[in-house]
Amino acid sequence: MVTTAAPTEPLHEEYQYLNLIRTVIDKGESRADRTGTGTVALFAPPSLRFSLSDSTLPLLTTKRTFLRGIVEELLWFVRGSTDSKLLSKKGINIWDGNGSKEFLEKRGLGHRREGDLGPVYGFQWRHFGAKYESCDSNYDGKGVDQLQECIRKIREDPTDRRIILSAWNPADIPEMALPPCHMMCQFYVHLPTKPDEKPRLSCLMFQRSADLGLGIPFNIASYALLTHMIAHVTETEPHELIIQLGDAHVYKDHIDALEIQLKRIPKEFPKLRLKRKAEHIDEFESEDIVVEGYDPHPSIAMKMSV
């Protein structure tokens, strides 16, 4: 008698992340780094792919991820802000180290006030090419609003192969407290194949430097949320987030914590609900973004290297 194996459930997408950490720890190259902490690194691992369909938000579950920080930081990027103190006032301290007076002086940017990060992510997204003065200056109408241009192309020219959002501006890097790690993304509109279907929206993000312990859980959720928000205002369906990493590394002082995380079994990803209809990307407020069904394993402390 011939028997066939029972179909297996597809592997949870979070295992892509966990398996990458295992590979980096076991087979990565030991390297010095800018912070002096030391890393184990792998260059250009296979890309990570996460479904965004059915309102899914790939918020990692094998440790609690700082959801409020992800939301507030992304909205801060979208508004073009470069003042870390705006986040600090909300209890989001992820940029405090890079915005401290000591760090700015070390970067040769001691003429700036504390918290002025220079022309980092949000400035490049909304004012690319404008002359940076300070985080308190008004840049309305200055530079290229790349984010709005991406939204326009998704609506009006969905097969364009240049729907690109870039934070990497070589001319401005000397002025930045920290050059961008997640440096570019490209959006792709999948055209409908049936009359009643909506176009679907995917995002491919390239990250030159990837801190697998602390940074990547943030980055996955942030670009997934950005794709959901852009899909909302362009009336497309969120489809997929693909992330390609350059230098994928584990800080040596994170290894023990990550060994704990690697023993945990992933849980179901939560769902994202946007509470009201927004016509423009700038209309979103943190209270509009509701994440339902997030039931992660407990937090695991890891030190941020600056």
NURODO-172106 format. One record per residue: x, y, z of N, C-alpha, C, O in turn. Coordinates in pm, whole numbers, plus 50000, padded with zeros to 5 digits. Each point is the difference from the previous one (the first is absolute). Layout:
XYZXYZXYZXYZ;...
This chain:
500854988150000499155011950000500895012450000500955000850077;498735008749837500775012549991499365010350093498795002349996;502035003750087499505010650089500665013249963501135000549953;498145009750070500555013449975500075007650131499154998650087;501885009349925500175007750122498925010650011499565005749900;500014996850222499015010550022500625013549968501185002150028;498055007249914500555013249970500465007050128499364998850104;501745008249886500525007150117499615014749994499845005749892;500035000350224499735014350007501225007649949501134996050026;498655015049900501175007949958500745005450121499405003750101;501924996849888500845004650110499685014650031499855008149909;500054995250217499735013850042501085009149942501184996750003;498405014849944500955009149936501075005250095501085003949956;498644996350174500985004950096501254991250004501075004550040;498794982849916501174991249999501085004849903501174996750017;498465011249881501025005849912500985008350082501224999249982;498235008850107500815008650086500804991850101501205002250017;498154988350049500684991950100501114991649937501084998850057;498654995349827501004991849933501195008349955501144995250000;498615017249961501105008849960500895003050121501234999749988;498175002950127500805002450121500854987750031501195001250030;498194986949964500754987750027501194998649906501104996550043;498695006349829501074998849900501115010050028501184996749991;498445015750042501015010350025500834996550124501225001149997;498144994650110500734996450122500944988249973501145000050045;498374990149880500784987749978501085001549894501084994250011;498635013749885500905000249884500525013849962500775001249905;498805009150167500385013549963501485003050026500694992750071;499745018149870501395004750011500105009850117499185009150012;501814988950073500215009250112500625012949948501024999849932;498345011550101500445012749944499985011150105499155000250089;501815008949899499955012350079498925008949942499594998249885;499935011450194498965008949946500175013950059500795002250091;498445007349852500075014150037499805002350149500635008950057;498504983150006499665002650141501034994450097499995003550118;500914987749833500994993850087499504987750072500744994050078;498015001949898499424988450069500494986949938500274990450072;499845009249797500354987849929498764992749953499004999350072;501054995149808498864992949943500434986749940501184997449978;497824994349997500134988349913499105003049882498825003150018;501724996049860499265005449884500004990549881500894991649982;498085010149938499834992749874499605010349896499185008850027;501394990349853499685009849896498984994649902500144988949949;498825019150026498974997349898499354986250014500064991949908;499325005450209499274987450015498755000149911499645010449946;499704978150038498754999749924498995010050056499985002750120;499215002749792499035010150041498934994050091499734988049997;499675020750084498894996450088498705004549934499925011149949;499084980350052498735003449934498854998050099499894989650065;499275020749945498884999850094498715003949928499955010249931;499034981750085498695003249943499345011150081500045000150123;499355009449805499255010850063498504998649973499205008550040;500434980849892498604998349962499144997350123500504996350106;498215005649877499044997750108500355008250124499854995350113;500635017149865500315009550108501124995350094500105004750113;500754986249839501064994550085501115010250023500435006949907;500024994150218501165008150034501084990750056499804994250107;501335004249824501054990950048500805006050116501155004249985;498204996150129500605004850123500514987750075499204991750043;502115007149971500594987550050499464996450138499765008650084;500074978449936499304995150120500904992750098499584997450113;501674999149847500864992450091500625008850108500694995150089;499075017849903500225009250112499075011949976499625002849887;500015004150218499145011649984500775011149931501105003750040;498305001649854500605010949923499315013050040498805000350025;501985010349980499545013050052499095006849896500445008649923;498304987350076499075004349897499815015249999499995006149893;499844999850224499775014550004501195007549941499835010249933;501374984950094501205006249944500034998849848500405009549931;499204979150016499974997949854499035009949936500335006449900;498484994850157498985008849944500455014650004499935007049899;500514997550218500385014150015501225003549914500055010849941;500924980250050501185002849917499605001149853500465009049929;498684981850023499595000549860499255013049970500265006349898;498824997750188499275012549978500955011950003499805009849928;501234989550154501055010350007500755000749867500285010949951;500064977449991500614999849866499065006549897500415008649923;498334987050079499035004649900499835015150006499795006449897;500304999350221499875014750014501275007449962500025012350000;501054980449968501255006549960500805005350117500925008049980;498764987750141500675005450118501384994150019500254988449966;500655019850090501374995550031500385003750144501194999950034;497845003250048500235004150139499684988250093498834996850019;502194996850038499784988350085499265003650128499414991350064;500635021549976499315004050123498484998749988499324998350101;500155002549777498574998149980499584985850037498914997750051;501994992649922499744986250041500234998350149499234993350068;501845012749983500334998750144498835004750087499714994050103;499635016949854498885005450078498854990250009499175000950090;500774989649816498954989750001500494987150065499304989949999;501905010650059500544988250065500654990349904500214988350034;500105016349844500674991849900501465004549996500315010649947;500574981550110501385004450021501014993449905501205000250026;498304994049865500874992149913501045008549927501024994649954;498765018550033500965008749931500805008650097500825008149956;498964990350174500665008850097501534999049993500695010150007;499824977549979501454998349996500645007249884501045006350014;498334992749868500545006449880499755015049998500645007249923;498444997550161499725014350004500635007250117499825012050016;500944980650066500635006450117501105009749955500584998449892;499695011650191501035009849967501364993349983500785003549912;499494986850174501284992849994500164992849865501055000749937;497874992550019500084992649874500135009649882500794997649909;498435013250092500075009749891501405006149990500525001949890;500085001150223501375005549999500984990049942500925003749926;498894983550107500874989449948499894999149847500974996549932;497855006650016499754999649855500405013149931499835001449879;500705008350199500355012949942498805009049979500045009249919;498884987950155498755007649985499645007250130498825002050030;502195001850045499775006250130499355013749993499535005150101;500425001049779499325012949985498484998550008499295010050014;500214977849977498564997750006499554998550143500764995850087;497975007749937499454998050133499744985250022499874992349905;500055003950222499724986150033498664995949937499025007350007;500974981049932498784995049937499915002849852499174994049931;501665015050016499985003349857500854989749926501235000750003;498124989849932500684988849938500525003049860500694991749941;498985020150006500425003149864499024994149898498924995650037;501475004249835499064996149893499824984949988500324994149897;499154999750209499804985550002498694996349931499405008149930;500164979550092498924993849922498865009249956499785001849880;499515003950215498815007849965500315011649909499225003149909;501915003550113500395011349915500214995249857499555006549906;501134982250076500244994849866498704995349934499825001949879;499284992150199498734995549944499165011649947499354998749897;500675012650174499075010849968500665012249937499315008149938;502044993550075500665012249952501364997049935500955007650016;499134981349912501284995849942500585011149913499335005449913;501944998050113500685010249920499925014050056500725008949956;498404993350143499935013350064501245002150087500614990450047;499755022249974501145003150088499544999150144499045006650040;501654985150039499644998250141500575011250085501185003449989;497985002350095500435010550092499984995050143501044999050065;497784997749985499884994350134498674992650009499165001049911;500674991550197498754992550016498825009350027498854995649993;501415017050039498945009650030499605008449879499055007950008;501664990649880499715008149880498754995049928499604988450016;499815020449906498824996549920500444996449859500635008149932;499044979750025500424995349867498824998549904500134993449897;498745012550136498824998749914500345003949856500545010849975;499144980349932500215002949858501444998849954500305002949884;500604992850204501414999149963500404985549973499564990950070;501265007149830500494986749967498924991549934498915004749969;501424982550011499104990449936499254992250107500624993950088;498065006349905499184992150092499884986049940499044996949929;501944994650102500044986649940498794991650042499474992449920;500125008950205498894991950049498725003349923499284991049958;500445021850025498805003949927500104996249853498994996849937;502235003550008500194996149860499764985049982499434995849899;500984996150198499704985749995498494997650001499494991949923;499825015350163498544998550010499345004149868499084993349953;501405017649987499445004549871500194989449892499084997149924;502124997050070500264989949897499174987450021499514994149904;500325001750222499184988250028498575002449950499374990949947;500145021350071498645003249955499905001649849499084994949936;501905012450007499865004649861500834992349898499684999949882;501384993750163500904993149907500514987150065501204998750025;497894991950003500344988750086501054990449943500574992150076;499695008249794501024991149944501385006749993500954994149948;499165017950104501305007050004501004991650080499684995050108;501525003749840501054992350069500905009050085501064995850045;498485016549977500795009550079499225005350121500145011650039;499044979750018499245004150120500924997450120499864990050071;501065019149949501114997950093500065011150105499825011849970;500454984050152500165009150114501404997850055500314989150050;500555021149941501404998450039500365009550114499725012049995;500924982350107500545008250109501505002249984500615007450077;499984986149823501465000649981500345011649908499784999449879;500765011250180500395011949925501465002850034500285006250103;500674989449811501435001350034500425014150036500885001950085;498515008249852500395013850029499665004050143500675008550058;498294985449999499535003950133500544991250112499845003450117;500804985549851500434990750105500925006550104499844997150118;501115011749843500835006350103499215008450101500485002750110;498315001449853499175008350087499074991850089499345005550087;500614981349891499074991450074500664994850127501174996349999;498075003350110500514993750123500274985349974500974994450053;498194999249867500184985949965499534998049856498855002849969;502054992449942499564997249863498914989350000499984991650090;499115008649813498874990750002500434985549989500844996549918;498584995150166500214985449992499024994149899500424993349906;498285009150114499004996049899499965011649900499425010550026;501234987349860500365011449917499135002149877500005010949943;499254978950016499205001749878498894989649996500174988850048;498705015049896498984990049970499365002949866499975011449954;499524978149984499315001049872498624993850014499854989150055;499145018049896498634994950003499634994349863500455004749896;498714985050109499594992949878498504997650008499504994850099;499805009149796498554998249996499674987849913500314999749881;499074990250181499544988249927498625003349942499065002750075;500834997149794498755004149937498914989450018500314988150008;498435016049998498914990450018499904990449881500275003849886;499354983950143499774990149893498514997249981499604993349905;499585011950188498554998249992499335013650018500575008850066;498254993149878499335013250007499745005050141500015012150023;499754978850072499625004550135501215000950094499835002550120;501374995649827501195000650085500595014050005499915007749905;500714995450208500785012350013501454997149962500434988550010;500325021649946501444998149985500614996750137499505004550103;501574987749897500684996450124501365007050005500645002049897;499775001850223501225007850018501044992150079499734995150109;501485003849833501134993750068501125010150017500095009949928;500764987550170501155008750029501254991450014500014990050072;501055014049859501324993850014500915010350066500205010949947;500354985650169500875009250072501424994350005500194988150024;500815020749954501394996150013500585006750123499865012050020;500804980050063500605005050123501494996649998500384988350000;500475022150000501444997849988500604994150127500954992349993;498495011450123500524995850130498834995450085499085007750028;500974979850015498834994050065500384993950135500624989450006;498995017450101500164995050136498854990150024498875004150024;501444983049970498954989950003499294999250135498824996550006;501885006750102499384998850131499005010950031498884997250040;501535015449941499155011450035499355006849881498815003150004;501964999249889499515008449892499014993349908498965005849967;501334981949989499194993749896498544997650042499125001949917;500594994050207498584999050037499255013249981498855000149957;501815011150076499445013349977499795002449851498925004349958;502114993049963499975003449858498964992149923499335005349912;500524981850122498984991849934498625006050024499245002349906;500455000450220498675005250033499805014049943498905003349955;502155005050045499885013749953499695000549851499095007249958;501644985349961499755000349855498714992749964499365003449900;500244986850179498694993949980498905010150026499055001149923;501095006550186499015010250034499985011049894498935004649960;502244999749994500065010149895499284995249874499265007649937;500954979850026499344994549881498494999650020499255003249908;500304993050211498555000150029499455014249987498925002049943;501805007950110499525013849997499945005349856499035006649962;501984990449959500015004649861498914992849921499335006149916;500494980950109498914992749934498655006350034499135001049914;500715003250210498745006150045499705012749920498885001849951;502115007150036499735012849933499974998649848499505009049931;501034979950015499964998049854498914990249958499854996949882;499384998250215498924990549976500504987549926499384995249906;501774999950141500514987149956499964990450119499745004250113;500524983049861500024990050107501444996950039500814997049912;499555003750216501354996150041500254985449964499164991450027;501995005749913500264986349954501214993650068499864989750066;501335016449918501214993250050501085010350032500145010249933;500634986850172501215007450033501194990749981500034989050055;500945015549867501234992549977501155008550050500095011949967;500814982250112501135007450055501294993149959500204988150026;500685019549910501334995149965501035007050087500065012250005;500754979950064501005005350091501394999749937500324990949923;500495019050111501405000149961500804993350110500154987750001;500395020350093500754994850114499004996250109499535008550075;500164978549933499074995050101500834995250119500784990649987;499065015950128500904997050110499284998650134498905005250022;501764987550066499584998650139501105006150085501164996149988;498495013350098500985005350095500354988950100499144992550044;502155006749989500464989150085499355000250137499844989550063;499805022349985499345000550131498504997149992499305000950101;500204995749781498604995849984499864984849989498884994950005;502224997949980499914985749967499264992150107499144991949968;501175010450159499334992350107498505002450000499224990750016;500385021949965498565003249996499334993449879498894994950010;501795005349877499424994149879499904984850011499094994149943;501824999750129499894985550022498714996650074499394989749975;500205019050116498714998150068498865001449899499104991749996;500965018749923498945002449901499874988549900498904996449960;502234997950001499994989449899499304987350049499604991749918;500245006850210499314988250055498485001649999499284990450026;500235021449944498565002750008499284996749868500585000949892;498174995350121499174996549884499195012349958499305005850083;500794998449791499245011749955498494998150015499484988949989;499855022150038498545000250008499445007149877500755005649919;497954994350068499355006249884500275015049997499955006750103;500344998649777500195014449986498685007250026498934994649972;501135017650081498775007750025499445006149871500594999049892;498275007250122499335006949890500065015150024500015004850113;500025002549777500035014650006498645005549960499414995849901;500115013850177498765006949964500265014950004500515005250099;499135001749794500105014649994498625005550031499034997149930;500885010950175498705003750058499165009049912498774999850009;501865008349906499205009149918500615001249862501174996749979;498045007949926500475001749864500895012249991499585011050038;501624987249913500925011249977500195001849851500244990349928;499655021950024500205002949858501465002849970500464997949888;500275007050213501385004549981500894993350105499574998050113;501644998649850500934993150089500285008150126500294994350105;499635019049887500295008550116498865000450102500165005850108;498704988349860498865000650090500084989950114499305001550100;501544988449888500034989450101500535005050134501005007250005;498314988950102500455002350137500184986450066499464990049953;501305009750155500294987150064498724992850044499944987749996;499055020050046498764993550048499204993749886499084992250026;501245011149849499324993949886500474985849974499344992449929;501805003850128500644987349969499754990350114500515001850110;498694988149863499594990350103500524986349960499744995249889;500984998450201500524986549977499234990450090499955001750121;499434988249817499134990950073500574985850000500514995249898;499414998350217500414986150010501504997950016500514989349967;500195020950085501444998350021500234993550137499705006050103;500834981849896500194992350123501414994050000500164987949985;500865020650031501374995249985500534993250127499395000850107;501754992649878500774995550115500545012450074499985010949943;500494987550180500485011650077501205006949934500694994349915;499525018350127501145007849953501324993350039500074992650098;500975010249823501354995650033500895012449990500085006349894;500584997150215500825012350001501254998349915500704989950010;499585020149906501225000549922500495014549999499205009349985;502084992550032500585013650005500195005349859500464992849911;499195019850070500215006549870501425005449993500445007450088;500274988949805501355005249979499925013049921499325000749898;501375009650149499935013349936501365003649945500175010749942;
